[in-house]
Amino acid sequence: MATTLPALTPTEDSLFLTLCCRALDNRSPHPVLGDAMADEIVRTLDYDHRRLHIDTNLMLNAALRAKKLDEIATRFLARHPDGVGLDLGAGLDTRVLRIDPPSTVDWYDVDTPAVIAARAGLVPDRAHAHGIGADVTDPDWLTAVPSNRPAVIVADGLLGFLTLDQVVALLNRLTSHFPSGEIAFNSYPRFAIWAIKHTRGTRSVADLIRFPGSDDPHDPERWNPALTLVREILIPREPEVAQFPAALRTYYRLAAHSTSWSRKGTVVLHYRF
Ligand SMILES: C[S@@+](CC[C@H](N)C(=O)[O-])C[C@H]1O[C@@H](n2cnc3c(N)ncnc32)[C@H](O)[C@@H]1O
């Protein structure tokens, strides 16, 4: 029998969009992420992904940005086995299972209390993996996380739900809390904000987006001088595009010639502090 979740708010419910993208990617002939656990969770919940109208482009972008964030976290924790990892707005993502960090790493999935409670019956337990049920804009939740270890912090699909002031305050709290670390998130260029509001597949979150959009990968360095840009990852220029279906592959290979055109797709921004 399918597991039923308690009622979630529309913002919490957005976790199904990214979860279903990863599940559908796993069911595709050539997955870019291959997240079997996402697929299993969607099946356990008997969630009907068709209501979200996810197209191939959205599915591939969500799966590939998750993979890029996984790679950043994996590399950091291999270099810092004494470190901590945080996934902000984790939803029902099982990133820590995908990246499988050294057993010395403590991992924190942060989302609202309702979402963290929902994870309990769906996401397998793992030693040193912790859930924090909190609003990330609340200044107090970080007290549950050690402040004397290097940290890698990822946020996949979160920042669009926050105002610019909330994003800046969150970045400041993170860089003040840890001695050093890296932060990576999918960014929201102005075109992406427009596209979310005008694309069928993202209609479910269109009215929830509060971030105004930012086109310059150096903006976060201005918001928080502790941050230094490591890399702006433009999806059209990533090698996995070779696995995309022919029409999308052709489009992205053309887009890859232009930075401004590439920024119209998914962008992952990676900083150190
Ligand atoms: C689009 S979903 C992405 C979930 C997950 N990162 C993934 O890739 O599947 C956005 C998530 O951010 C969470 N979220 C939004 N605003 C939040 C806030 N202020 N505090 C904590 N979580 C928040 C939602 O509950 C939801 O789980």
The ligand as an SDF file (V2000), in Angstrom:
LIG
                    3D

 27 29  0  0  0  0  0  0  0  0999 V2000
   12.0410   22.7250   -5.1500 C   0  0  0  0  0  0  0  0  0  0  0  0
   12.1310   21.9350   -3.5870 S   0  0  0  0  0  0  0  0  0  0  0  0
   13.7500   21.2270   -3.7150 C   0  0  0  0  0  0  0  0  0  0  0  0
   13.9310   20.0930   -2.7640 C   0  0  0  0  0  0  0  0  0  0  0  0
   15.2630   19.3610   -2.8790 C   0  0  0  0  0  0  0  0  0  0  0  0
   16.3800   20.2460   -2.7210 N   0  0  0  0  0  0  0  0  0  0  0  0
   15.3560   18.6220   -4.1810 C   0  0  0  0  0  0  0  0  0  0  0  0
   16.2400   18.9460   -4.9830 O   0  0  0  0  0  0  0  0  0  0  0  0
   14.5670   17.7190   -4.3970 O   0  0  0  0  0  0  0  0  0  0  0  0
   12.3760   23.2860   -2.4670 C   0  0  0  0  0  0  0  0  0  0  0  0
   12.4870   22.8530   -1.0170 C   0  0  0  0  0  0  0  0  0  0  0  0
   12.8600   24.0040   -0.2510 O   0  0  0  0  0  0  0  0  0  0  0  0
   12.1460   23.9580    0.9670 C   0  0  0  0  0  0  0  0  0  0  0  0
   12.0690   25.3260    1.4830 N   0  0  0  0  0  0  0  0  0  0  0  0
   11.5660   26.4160    0.8620 C   0  0  0  0  0  0  0  0  0  0  0  0
   11.6690   27.4950    1.6510 N   0  0  0  0  0  0  0  0  0  0  0  0
   12.2570   27.0620    2.8100 C   0  0  0  0  0  0  0  0  0  0  0  0
   12.6360   27.7000    4.0060 C   0  0  0  0  0  0  0  0  0  0  0  0
   12.4440   29.0240    4.1850 N   0  0  0  0  0  0  0  0  0  0  0  0
   13.2060   26.9510    4.9840 N   0  0  0  0  0  0  0  0  0  0  0  0
   13.4210   25.6260    4.8100 C   0  0  0  0  0  0  0  0  0  0  0  0
   13.0900   24.9680    3.6720 N   0  0  0  0  0  0  0  0  0  0  0  0
   12.5170   25.6760    2.6930 C   0  0  0  0  0  0  0  0  0  0  0  0
   10.7950   23.3810    0.5950 C   0  0  0  0  0  0  0  0  0  0  0  0
   10.1100   22.8730    1.7420 O   0  0  0  0  0  0  0  0  0  0  0  0
   11.1890   22.3200   -0.4200 C   0  0  0  0  0  0  0  0  0  0  0  0
   11.4320   21.0830    0.1990 O   0  0  0  0  0  0  0  0  0  0  0  0
  1  2  1  0
  2  3  1  0
  2 10  1  0
  3  4  1  0
  4  5  1  0
  5  6  1  0
  5  7  1  0
  7  8  2  0
  7  9  1  0
 10 11  1  0
 11 12  1  0
 11 26  1  0
 12 13  1  0
 13 14  1  0
 13 24  1  0
 14 15  1  0
 14 23  1  0
 15 16  2  0
 16 17  1  0
 17 18  1  0
 17 23  2  0
 18 19  1  0
 18 20  2  0
 20 21  1  0
 21 22  2  0
 22 23  1  0
 24 25  1  0
 24 26  1  0
 26 27  1  0
M  CHG  2   2   1   9  -1
M  END
$$$$
